[in-house]
Amino acid sequence: MSHPHFSISVDQNKFLPEGGREVHAIVSVEATDTRGSQPVRVDRTRAGEVIIIDTSGSMSYPETKLRAAIEAAQTAIDTLRDGVEFAVVSGSNWATMVYPAQPGLVAADDRTRREAKRALGRLTASGGTAIGSWLRLADELFGDRDGIRHAILLTDGKNQHESAEELDAVLFRCGGRFVCDCRGVGTDWEVAELRKVASALLGTVDIVADPAGLVADFQAMTEAAMGKAVADVALRVWTPQTARIKFVKQVMPTVEDLTGRRTDSAPQAGDYPLGAWGSEVRDYHICVEVPPGEIGRELRAAWVKVVVPGEAGEEPQVLASGNVLAQWTDDEAASTKINARVAHYTGQVELAAAAQEGLQAYRDGDLETATARLGRAVVLAGEAGNDAMTAMLRKVVDVIDPVTGTVRLKRDISKAAEMELDTRSSKTVRTRKDETVNSRRGQG
């Protein structure tokens, strides 16, 4: 099976002062078609899709919510490529099959799409919410099939009908088995809960405050899933025997700490799961602690590879590689210079934390801390050129001075604005320099 062309580029300041131990680098992984600017061919990629719709009683208040969810799922089905194996699941106190009637996946064609949409039209809302049971059924439906495995999960409420431990057990079981994009409709669900699900399953989380937006959102999610060309990609990081990884974080398009997901793959090497890929670019911040070296000595602090599983019994296939370097110097100007992209993404990780901490303080009634943290978020969003974050922050605070972060909490903060900021706080932007380069590439 052919893969898109992967490449790795490393941005860093490799110079360390005498006694220096910590190496930082931004590793950019890009996947493109071998023909350059053409999109990756995915028509022959085996794929499975499970659409999970919350049908608990609250989905009928108002009735437009369930109707919009049904229409969105029907649109997603129409967006599937011919031959993609799919199923639709109804979720309440337990998970039940909507289509096909018996547990399993069926290939998408004109007949099965028509039957699935007709079955969706018969859905009604009743019962409670047990997200773990929904995901468990999705996992059983995917089974051990290879290829792209993607689920969409929509809910409008909290996971009230199973314990947090039960959900955690399911997430542990499902991790690495399929990718799940989560959406919360309305404002009666918990951002932290859905974020935990999406994070564990390498998917996205977002709010659709108005049910009218579900159709476009489901179509976009399904199109993105259909654009994936290779599953189970991993970032393999080797370090010298005396070095250790301090962290590996995805920093674009969203902030996601991958450090705890490492699985040892070889002596001094570990794999960090990256999920499925199409034609796209993602950035990762890697920090390695190395033993101090002599002035003038250069060391390979990390050897980074993009790998995918090999055929049965074969070694994983390496698709790209790059080096993170360290060199000790007595040139103070060289060793104290902070790489611009490392600084940019460090700021955006702090931005996500500041926004989330500020909102939590607001919910806890600690208005002084909320004001301080959201003010800091305003400063960081401005420095990063993250205009989307700035716009969302201005829905919850009045900005008096964007440079110093002097803000005042709005008197009436809507629940939708609060949840929108919380949900999207981890979305990042590349530096303006990166955006200019990418724009020129596109014009070329």
Helices and strands as residue ranges (DSSP letters): E 5-11, E 15-16, E 22-32, E 47-54, G 57-60, H 63-79, E 85-91, E 95-99, E 106-107, H 110-120, H 131-142, E 148-155, H 164-174, E 179-185, H 191-200, E 205-208, G 211-213, H 214-226, E 230-238, E 244-252, E 256-257, G 259-261, E 263-266, E 269-277, E 280-289, E 298-308, E 317-328, H 332-336, H 340-363, H 367-384, H 387-393, E 397-401, E 406-409, H 415-424, H 432-443
